[in-house]
């Protein structure tokens, strides 16, 4: 039977640990600040790029926008969760360690992480349809179906985490709002199945099917480029189909990179949870713990580089937006300089005029000097 935990339990059951040292804080929170500076503006750039360019307003890109929104929110909420781990600063860790506050933070962090994971599943599924059933793609992947799927992902991710961490109480209470200190192996097992196993199993299964077809399409491209399939009067169709296949292959490679980063970021964290909770009393190095959380946070920041690096349309639109922003700032600076310069010249001329007038008055013989 799970033991109910109160705010008093969480704030008083454990004594404060010794200061981890400056090196740990620089490593842990310094890298978090760097990732946050990439995450927030990067995901805002992805979102604004899609809405600013009509050519990008496609159903498949709505998944990317929704994923960027969840990653952006992770970039805001997850650092707050990690700030609560400041063991040597009770003024920070105690308020954030109260059960009501901690429960809300943990629920939102995991809801956003689950939401991000199933967005990757949805993106992989759209690639599967595009590769395996290209003639039915526009029938299945529509604006309406995309909005429905995205809404279900957001609602279900919130509902699952609320059920896990609000209805079911943790088995023990601690003053620090750290997942591994609050919850049991049962919670970790459920998290592993929902967050890592199911999405990874689905994405790997779909990806192997996609890769099989992608290899066959790559052979077709090679044959076409060698001219084996090229005949008089059909060159235009061949070139068009080759371009379409290349675009789909690039999107498939993008999905595989997303899949790799997802597995790399979540696997160490789940393993750490299992080891720490199952081995009661084991002392896991704090740098290992910090690295696991850094990898998890990094996953929400790399997506913008994957979009910009792999998808030509995204890359061109982002570069165009950055150039227009730079031109706007440059023009604004030039305009300010043009407005400021005449004022400086006017002040300078007035000063000189005043100085010259006083000199002329004193030196001119027409004006008698008073003794």
C-alpha positions as CSV (number, residue, x, y, z in Angstrom):
1,X,0.0,0.0,0.0
2,X,1.5,3.3,-1.0
3,X,2.1,5.8,1.8
4,X,0.7,9.2,1.4
5,X,3.2,12.0,1.4
6,X,2.6,15.5,2.8
7,X,4.4,18.7,2.3
8,X,5.9,18.4,5.7
9,X,7.3,14.9,4.9
10,X,9.1,16.1,1.8
11,X,10.6,19.1,3.5
12,X,11.8,17.4,6.7
13,X,12.6,13.7,6.1
14,X,16.1,14.2,4.8
15,X,19.0,16.4,5.9
16,X,20.8,18.6,3.5
17,X,23.6,17.1,1.6
18,X,27.1,18.6,1.5
19,X,27.9,21.2,-1.2
20,X,28.7,19.4,-4.4
21,X,31.3,22.0,-5.3
22,X,31.8,24.8,-7.8
23,X,32.9,22.5,-10.6
24,X,29.7,20.4,-10.4
25,X,27.5,23.5,-10.6
26,X,29.5,25.0,-13.5
27,X,29.2,21.7,-15.4
28,X,25.6,21.0,-14.6
29,X,23.9,24.4,-14.8
30,X,26.4,26.0,-17.2
31,X,25.6,23.4,-19.9
32,X,21.9,23.8,-19.0
33,X,22.1,27.5,-19.7
34,X,23.9,26.9,-23.0
35,X,21.3,24.4,-24.1
36,X,18.5,26.7,-23.0
37,X,19.9,29.5,-25.0
38,X,19.8,27.2,-28.1
39,X,16.4,25.6,-27.2
40,X,14.2,28.6,-26.7
41,X,15.2,30.9,-29.7
42,X,15.8,27.8,-31.9
43,X,12.3,26.4,-31.5
44,X,10.7,29.9,-31.7
45,X,12.5,30.2,-35.0
46,X,11.1,26.9,-36.3
47,X,7.6,27.9,-35.3
48,X,7.8,31.4,-36.8
49,X,9.3,30.1,-40.0
50,X,6.4,27.8,-40.7
51,X,3.8,30.5,-40.0
52,X,5.7,33.1,-42.0
53,X,6.1,31.0,-45.2
54,X,3.0,29.7,-46.8
55,X,5.0,27.1,-48.7
56,X,5.7,25.4,-45.4
57,X,2.1,25.3,-44.2
58,X,1.7,21.6,-44.9
59,X,0.0,19.0,-42.7
60,X,3.3,17.1,-42.2
61,X,5.0,20.3,-41.0
62,X,2.3,20.9,-38.4
63,X,3.7,18.0,-36.5
64,X,7.1,19.7,-36.6
65,X,5.5,22.9,-35.3
66,X,3.7,21.1,-32.5
67,X,6.9,19.2,-31.6
68,X,8.8,22.5,-31.5
69,X,6.1,23.9,-29.1
70,X,6.6,20.9,-26.7
71,X,10.4,21.3,-26.9
72,X,10.0,25.0,-26.3
73,X,8.0,24.4,-23.1
74,X,10.5,21.7,-22.0
75,X,13.1,24.4,-22.4
76,X,11.2,26.5,-19.8
77,X,9.9,23.9,-17.4
78,X,12.8,21.4,-17.3
79,X,15.4,23.9,-16.0
80,X,13.0,24.8,-13.2
81,X,12.8,21.2,-12.2
82,X,16.6,21.0,-12.2
83,X,17.0,24.2,-10.2
84,X,15.1,22.4,-7.4
85,X,18.1,20.1,-7.1
86,X,20.3,22.9,-5.6
87,X,21.0,20.9,-2.5
88,X,23.1,23.5,-0.8
89,X,20.6,26.4,-1.3
90,X,17.6,25.6,1.0
91,X,15.9,28.9,0.0
92,X,15.5,27.4,-3.6
93,X,15.2,23.7,-3.0
94,X,12.7,23.8,-0.1
95,X,9.9,25.8,-1.8
96,X,10.3,23.7,-5.0
97,X,10.5,20.5,-3.0
98,X,7.0,20.9,-1.4
99,X,4.9,18.1,-2.7
100,X,2.2,20.2,-4.4
101,X,4.8,22.3,-6.3
102,X,7.0,19.3,-7.0
103,X,4.1,17.2,-8.2
104,X,3.0,19.9,-10.7
105,X,6.6,20.3,-12.0
106,X,7.2,16.6,-12.4
107,X,3.8,16.1,-14.0
108,X,4.4,18.8,-16.6
109,X,8.0,17.7,-17.3
110,X,7.0,14.1,-18.0
111,X,3.8,15.1,-19.9
112,X,5.9,17.3,-22.2
113,X,8.5,14.6,-22.7
114,X,5.8,12.0,-23.5
115,X,4.2,14.5,-25.8
116,X,7.5,15.1,-27.6
117,X,8.1,11.3,-28.0
118,X,4.7,10.6,-29.6
119,X,5.2,13.5,-31.9
120,X,8.3,11.6,-33.2
121,X,6.0,8.6,-33.6
122,X,3.5,10.6,-35.6
123,X,6.3,12.1,-37.8
124,X,7.7,8.6,-38.5
125,X,4.2,7.4,-39.4
126,X,3.8,10.2,-41.9
127,X,7.1,9.2,-43.5
128,X,5.9,5.6,-43.6
129,X,2.8,6.6,-45.4
130,X,4.7,8.8,-47.8
131,X,7.1,6.0,-48.7
132,X,4.9,3.0,-48.5
133,X,1.6,4.4,-49.8
134,X,2.5,7.6,-51.8
135,X,-0.7,7.6,-53.8
136,X,-2.8,7.6,-50.6
137,X,-0.7,10.0,-48.7
138,X,-2.8,13.1,-49.3
139,X,-5.9,11.1,-48.4
140,X,-4.6,10.1,-45.0
141,X,-2.3,13.1,-44.1
142,X,-4.8,16.0,-44.2
143,X,-5.1,19.1,-42.1
144,X,-8.1,17.7,-40.3
145,X,-6.4,14.4,-39.5
146,X,-3.2,16.1,-38.4
147,X,-5.1,18.4,-36.0
148,X,-7.0,15.4,-34.5
149,X,-3.8,13.4,-34.0
150,X,-1.9,16.4,-32.5
151,X,-4.8,17.1,-30.1
152,X,-4.9,13.5,-29.0
153,X,-1.2,13.5,-28.3
154,X,-1.4,16.6,-26.1
155,X,-4.5,15.5,-24.2
156,X,-3.4,11.9,-23.6
157,X,0.1,12.8,-22.5
158,X,-1.4,15.2,-19.9
159,X,-4.0,12.6,-18.8
160,X,-1.5,9.8,-18.4
161,X,0.9,11.8,-16.3
162,X,-1.9,13.3,-14.1
163,X,-3.1,9.7,-13.5
164,X,0.5,8.5,-12.7
165,X,1.6,11.3,-10.4
166,X,-1.5,12.8,-8.9
167,X,-3.9,9.9,-8.2
168,X,-1.1,7.5,-7.1
169,X,1.1,8.9,-4.3
170,X,4.8,8.2,-4.1
171,X,6.1,5.7,-1.6
172,X,8.5,8.1,0.1
173,X,9.1,11.8,0.6
174,X,12.3,13.8,0.3
175,X,13.1,17.5,0.5
176,X,14.5,17.5,-3.1
177,X,12.2,17.4,-6.1
178,X,14.1,14.6,-7.8
179,X,12.1,11.8,-9.5
180,X,14.3,9.0,-8.3
181,X,13.9,10.1,-4.7
182,X,10.1,10.3,-4.9
183,X,8.9,7.3,-6.9
184,X,9.2,3.6,-6.9
185,X,10.3,1.0,-9.4
186,X,6.7,0.6,-10.5
187,X,6.6,4.2,-11.6
188,X,9.8,3.8,-13.4
189,X,8.7,0.7,-15.1
190,X,5.5,2.4,-16.3
191,X,7.5,5.4,-17.5
192,X,9.9,3.1,-19.3
193,X,7.0,1.4,-21.2
194,X,5.1,4.6,-22.0
195,X,8.0,6.9,-22.7
196,X,10.7,4.7,-24.2
197,X,9.6,1.2,-25.1
198,X,6.4,1.8,-27.0
199,X,7.6,4.8,-29.0
200,X,10.9,3.2,-29.8
201,X,9.3,-0.1,-30.7
202,X,6.9,1.6,-33.1
203,X,9.5,3.9,-34.7
204,X,12.0,1.1,-35.2
205,X,9.4,-1.2,-36.8
206,X,8.2,1.6,-39.1
207,X,11.8,2.7,-39.9
208,X,12.9,-0.8,-40.9
209,X,10.0,-1.0,-43.4
210,X,10.8,2.5,-44.6
211,X,14.6,1.7,-45.0
212,X,13.8,-1.4,-47.0
213,X,11.8,0.6,-49.6
214,X,14.2,3.5,-49.4
215,X,17.1,1.2,-50.5
216,X,15.0,0.0,-53.5
217,X,14.2,3.6,-54.4
218,X,17.9,4.5,-54.1
219,X,18.7,1.7,-56.6
220,X,16.1,3.2,-59.0
221,X,17.8,6.6,-58.7
222,X,21.1,5.0,-59.5
223,X,19.7,3.2,-62.5
224,X,18.0,6.4,-63.8
225,X,21.2,8.4,-63.4
226,X,23.1,5.8,-65.4
227,X,20.6,6.2,-68.2
228,X,19.3,2.6,-68.1
229,X,15.7,3.7,-67.7
230,X,16.0,6.9,-69.7
231,X,14.3,6.9,-73.1
232,X,13.4,9.6,-75.6
233,X,10.4,11.5,-74.5
234,X,10.4,10.3,-70.9
235,X,13.3,12.2,-69.5
236,X,11.1,14.9,-67.9
237,X,9.0,12.3,-66.0
238,X,12.2,10.4,-64.9
239,X,13.8,13.6,-63.6
240,X,10.6,14.6,-61.7
241,X,10.2,11.2,-60.1
242,X,13.9,11.1,-59.2
243,X,13.6,14.5,-57.4
244,X,10.5,13.4,-55.5
245,X,12.2,10.2,-54.4
246,X,15.3,12.1,-53.3
247,X,13.1,14.5,-51.2
248,X,11.4,11.5,-49.5
249,X,14.8,9.9,-48.8
250,X,16.0,13.1,-47.2
251,X,12.9,13.3,-44.9
252,X,13.5,9.6,-44.0
253,X,17.1,10.3,-43.1
254,X,15.9,13.2,-40.9
255,X,13.5,10.8,-39.1
256,X,16.3,8.3,-38.5
257,X,18.5,11.0,-36.9
258,X,15.6,12.1,-34.7
259,X,15.1,8.5,-33.7
260,X,18.8,8.1,-32.9
261,X,18.9,11.2,-30.7
262,X,15.7,10.1,-28.9
263,X,17.1,6.7,-28.0
264,X,20.5,8.2,-27.0
265,X,18.9,10.8,-24.7
266,X,16.3,8.6,-22.9
267,X,18.1,5.3,-22.5
268,X,20.8,6.6,-20.0
269,X,18.1,8.3,-17.8
270,X,15.9,5.2,-17.6
271,X,18.9,3.0,-16.7
272,X,20.0,5.5,-14.0
273,X,16.5,5.4,-12.5
274,X,16.4,1.6,-12.4
275,X,19.9,1.4,-10.8
276,X,19.4,4.2,-8.3
277,X,15.9,3.0,-7.0
278,X,16.6,-0.8,-7.1
279,X,20.0,-0.5,-5.4
280,X,18.9,1.1,-2.2
281,X,21.7,3.1,-0.7
282,X,24.0,3.0,-3.8
283,X,25.8,6.2,-4.3
284,X,25.7,7.2,-8.0
285,X,28.2,9.8,-9.0
286,X,26.5,13.2,-9.3
287,X,28.3,13.9,-12.6
288,X,26.7,10.8,-14.0
289,X,23.3,11.9,-12.8
290,X,23.9,15.4,-14.2
291,X,25.0,14.0,-17.6
292,X,21.8,11.9,-17.9
293,X,19.7,14.9,-17.3
294,X,21.8,17.0,-19.7
295,X,21.3,14.4,-22.5
296,X,17.6,14.4,-21.9
297,X,17.5,18.2,-22.1
298,X,19.7,18.2,-25.2
299,X,17.1,16.2,-27.1
300,X,14.7,19.2,-27.0
301,X,17.4,21.5,-28.5
302,X,18.8,19.4,-31.4
303,X,15.6,19.2,-33.4
304,X,16.0,22.7,-34.9
305,X,19.4,21.8,-36.3
306,X,18.0,18.5,-37.7
307,X,15.3,20.4,-39.5
308,X,17.6,23.1,-40.8
309,X,20.3,20.7,-41.8
310,X,18.3,18.0,-43.5
311,X,15.2,19.7,-45.0
312,X,16.2,22.2,-47.8
313,X,12.9,24.1,-47.7
314,X,13.3,24.7,-43.9
315,X,16.9,25.7,-44.3
316,X,16.2,28.2,-47.1
317,X,13.2,29.7,-45.1
318,X,15.2,30.0,-41.9
319,X,18.1,31.7,-43.7
320,X,15.7,34.0,-45.4
321,X,14.2,35.0,-42.1
322,X,17.6,35.5,-40.5
323,X,18.7,37.7,-43.4
324,X,15.5,39.8,-43.2
325,X,15.9,40.2,-39.5
326,X,19.6,41.2,-39.9
327,X,18.6,43.8,-42.6
328,X,15.9,45.2,-40.4
329,X,18.3,45.6,-37.5
330,X,21.0,47.1,-39.8
331,X,18.5,49.5,-41.4
332,X,17.2,50.5,-38.0
333,X,20.8,51.2,-36.7
334,X,21.6,53.2,-39.9
335,X,18.4,55.3,-39.4
336,X,19.2,56.0,-35.8
337,X,22.7,57.1,-36.8
338,X,21.3,59.4,-39.5
339,X,19.0,60.9,-36.9
340,X,21.7,61.3,-34.3
341,X,24.4,62.7,-36.5
342,X,22.6,65.9,-37.5
343,X,21.9,66.6,-33.8
344,X,25.6,66.2,-33.0
345,X,26.6,68.4,-35.9
346,X,24.0,71.0,-34.8
347,X,25.2,71.0,-31.2
348,X,28.8,71.2,-32.4
349,X,28.1,74.2,-34.7
350,X,26.2,76.0,-32.0
351,X,29.0,75.5,-29.5
352,X,31.6,76.8,-32.0
353,X,29.3,79.7,-32.9
354,X,29.0,80.7,-29.3
355,X,32.8,80.4,-28.7
356,X,33.6,82.4,-31.8
357,X,31.0,85.1,-30.9
358,X,32.6,85.5,-27.5
359,X,36.1,85.7,-28.9
360,X,35.1,88.2,-31.6
361,X,33.3,90.4,-29.1
362,X,36.3,90.5,-26.8
363,X,38.8,91.2,-29.7
364,X,36.8,93.6,-31.8
365,X,37.9,97.3,-31.2
366,X,34.4,98.5,-31.8
367,X,33.3,97.1,-28.5
368,X,35.0,99.0,-25.7
369,X,36.4,96.9,-22.8
370,X,35.4,97.9,-19.3
371,X,38.2,98.6,-16.9
